[in-house]
Amino acid sequence: QVQLVESGGGLVQAGGSLRLSCVASGTIFRIYHMGWYRQTQGKQRELVARITTYGRTNYADSVKGRFTISRDNGKNTVYLQMNSLRPEDTAVYYCNAQAVLGPSEYWGQGTQVTVSS
């Protein structure tokens, strides 16, 4: 069974930084595209950043230039470095894994990020 466990969330002042981590277990990590999504109450979950198995990345316009997604296949881990945080970045952040072949998709339990003004 695939498990994704996020960590690194917390409370930070506007302009600060946080690094989220997501460790995958129970699967071959390198065959999954990995992503970070976020959700606030009453809103749909939205894509923040995504990285393919080949390392190609894409970002939501709202985080371009401030957030960086990366992966370490040797550690089965995907990271989200978040700089210049804004109050509107406040959300629960979820790790996502999508199989390269087939429909398999998995989610982590989420980690809260709160940015104070």
N, C-alpha and C positions, 0 to 999 in steps of 0.2 A: 504494500500500500504506500502510495506517495504521500509524503508529509512535507509541508512548507512551514517553516517557523521564522517569523519576523522578529526583529529586535532593533533597538536604537531610537525608538520614538521618545517623545518627552515634551517638556515645556521649554521654550526658548524665546528670547526677545526678538522683535523685528530687527532684521539685519544680521542675525546670527546664523549658525550652521548646525546641521545634524547629518549624521550618516546612518542610513537604514541598512540592515543586513537581512538576507533571507537565505536560510540553509535548507537545502532539499535532501531528503532521504528516501530510500525505498525505490530509487529509479536510477537510470543512467542520465545524469544531469545534462550532459553535453548534447543530447538529442532533443532538448526542449528549448523553444524560444521562451525567454523570460521577460516579465514585465512588472511594472508597478502601477497600480491604480489607486485612486482615492475617492472617498465618498463622505459627504456631509449629510446631516439629517435632512430628509425630505428631498434629496437630490439623487440623480442617477450616479452610479459609479462611473468614473471617467478615467481614461488612460492618461497616465503621467509620462511614462517613458517605457520603451521596449528595446530589447536587444536580442538579435537573432543568434542562432548557433554559430554563425560566421562572424559575429561581432558588429553587425550593422545595427545602428541605433536610430530611433526616431523619438521625438518629444512633442508634448503638447505645446502649443504656441506660448502659453502662459508661463512656462518654466524654461524655455529655451534660453541658454546663456547663464542660467543660474543652477540648474540641476544636471548631474552627470550620472548615467547608469553604466555599470561595468559588471563583468562576471569573472569569476575564477573557477574554471572547470575542475581544477585539482582539488578545490575545497568545496565543490558543490554549492557555491554561494554566489548570489547576485547582490549588488550594492546599489544604493541610491545616495549619492552625495548631494546634499541640498544646501546651497549657499544663498546669501541675501534673502533670507526667508521673510515672507510678508504675512500679515494676519490672514489674508485670503488663502494662504496655503494650509490653514488649519483644517484637518480632516483625519479620518482613519485611513491609513495607507495599507493596501493589500498587495501581497506578492502573488504573481500569477505564473503558471507554467503551462505552455501549450506544446503538445507533441508535434514534432515536425511531420511525422506520418500518422495519420489517423485523427480521430476527434478528441482524444483525451485532453482534458484540461483540469487543472487543479488550482485551488486557492489556499492562501494562508489564513490565519485567524484575524489578522489585522493588528496594526499598532497605531496608537493615537499620537498625532503630532499637533501641538498647540503652539501658535505663535502669538505672543502678546504685543500690543502696540505701545 
